[in-house]
């Protein structure tokens, strides 16, 4: 089984954002990085908003074929430049990979276990993975891309 070089990954944008072609490549390269043999078609929708609920920098939810990402242009007291937004997107693309692989589900199953929703945000396994890999993904596919 071989990758389809991202041709099976459809990226759609809702809202204003510059460099859509470059961001599409960033998204595809990141998903291929984590899932090089994926052959099924997946849809990734990125909506840019002025602010996310609860002042999050971005949000992600999905399943094995569709992922939706909400990407903020800023937080309560600051505006993000494109590089800050792409670091936030790198974090959410790791969550996208988790949904697409079935590691994380919309009912907060992580692998074969229900997540402990009482646990602190940073101790959730999906967040630990995203925070530990976001910088490498950002550097490899955005900064050097």
C-alpha positions in Angstrom: 0.0 0.0 0.0 1.4 3.4 -0.9 0.4 7.0 -0.2 -1.5 9.0 -2.8 0.8 11.9 -2.1 -1.9 13.9 -0.4 -4.3 13.8 -3.4 -6.7 11.9 -1.2 -6.6 14.7 1.4 -9.1 17.4 0.7 -8.6 20.7 2.5 -11.3 23.3 2.5 -11.2 26.8 4.1 -14.0 28.8 5.6 -13.2 32.4 6.5 -10.3 34.7 5.6 -6.7 33.5 5.8 -3.6 34.2 3.6 -1.4 31.6 2.0 -4.2 29.0 1.4 -2.0 27.1 -1.1 0.9 26.9 1.3 -1.4 25.9 4.3 -3.0 23.2 2.2 0.5 21.8 1.5 1.3 22.0 5.2 -1.9 20.1 6.1 -1.3 17.4 3.5 2.4 17.0 4.4 1.6 16.7 8.1 -1.1 14.1 7.6 1.2 12.1 5.2 4.0 12.3 7.8 1.8 10.5 10.4 -0.1 8.3 8.0 2.1 7.6 4.9 0.1 4.6 3.8 -3.4 6.1 4.1 -5.3 5.5 1.0 -8.9 6.5 2.0 -10.2 9.9 1.2 -10.3 12.4 4.1 -11.8 15.9 4.3 -10.2 18.5 6.5 -12.2 21.8 7.0 -10.4 24.7 8.5 -12.5 27.6 9.7 -10.8 30.8 10.7 -12.5 32.9 13.4 -11.5 36.0 15.3 -11.7 34.2 18.6 -12.5 30.6 19.6 -14.8 29.8 22.5 -13.2 30.0 25.9 -10.3 31.9 24.3 -8.7 28.7 23.0 -6.2 29.2 20.2 -7.8 26.5 18.1 -10.2 23.5 18.3 -10.4 20.2 16.5 -13.0 17.4 16.3 -13.7 14.6 13.8 -13.7 11.0 13.0 -11.9 8.6 10.7 -12.9 10.4 7.5 -13.7 14.0 8.4 -11.9 16.6 10.6 -13.0 20.1 11.4 -10.6 22.6 12.8 -11.4 26.1 14.1 -8.4 28.3 14.1 -8.4 31.7 15.9 -6.8 34.8 14.6 -6.1 35.9 18.2 -6.9 35.5 21.8 -8.3 37.8 24.4 -5.4 40.2 24.4 -3.3 39.5 21.3 -3.5 39.0 17.6 -1.7 36.0 16.1 0.6 36.4 13.1 0.6 33.6 10.4 3.4 31.7 12.1 1.7 31.7 15.5 -1.5 30.5 13.7 0.4 27.7 12.0 2.0 26.5 15.2 -1.6 26.3 16.6 -2.6 24.5 13.4 0.3 22.0 13.8 -1.1 21.2 17.3 -4.6 20.6 15.9 -3.3 18.6 13.0 -1.9 16.1 15.5 -5.4 15.9 16.9 -6.6 15.4 13.3 -4.3 12.5 13.0 -5.6 11.1 16.3 -9.2 11.2 15.0 -8.3 9.9 11.5 -6.4 6.9 13.0 -9.2 6.3 15.5 -6.8 6.8 18.4 -9.2 9.5 19.8 -13.0 9.5 19.3 -15.6 12.2 19.6 -16.8 10.5 22.8 -13.2 10.9 24.2 -12.2 7.3 23.9 -8.4 7.1 23.8 -7.4 3.8 22.3 -9.5 1.2 24.1 -10.2 3.3 27.2 -12.6 6.1 28.1 -10.6 9.2 28.9 -10.6 10.5 32.4 -12.4 13.8 31.8 -11.6 14.9 35.4 -7.9 14.9 34.7 -6.1 18.1 34.1 -6.0 19.4 30.5 -2.3 19.0 30.0 -2.3 15.5 31.4 -4.7 14.2 28.8 -2.9 11.7 26.6 -4.0 13.4 23.4 -2.8 16.8 24.6 0.5 15.4 25.8 1.1 14.0 22.3 0.1 17.2 20.6 2.2 19.4 22.7 5.2 17.1 22.4 5.1 17.0 18.6 3.7 20.4 17.5 7.1 22.2 17.4 8.7 19.5 15.2 5.8 19.5 12.8 5.8 23.3 12.6 9.5 23.4 12.0 9.6 20.6 9.5 6.5 21.4 7.4 5.9 25.1 7.8 9.2 26.8 8.5 11.2 24.7 6.2 8.3 23.9 3.8 
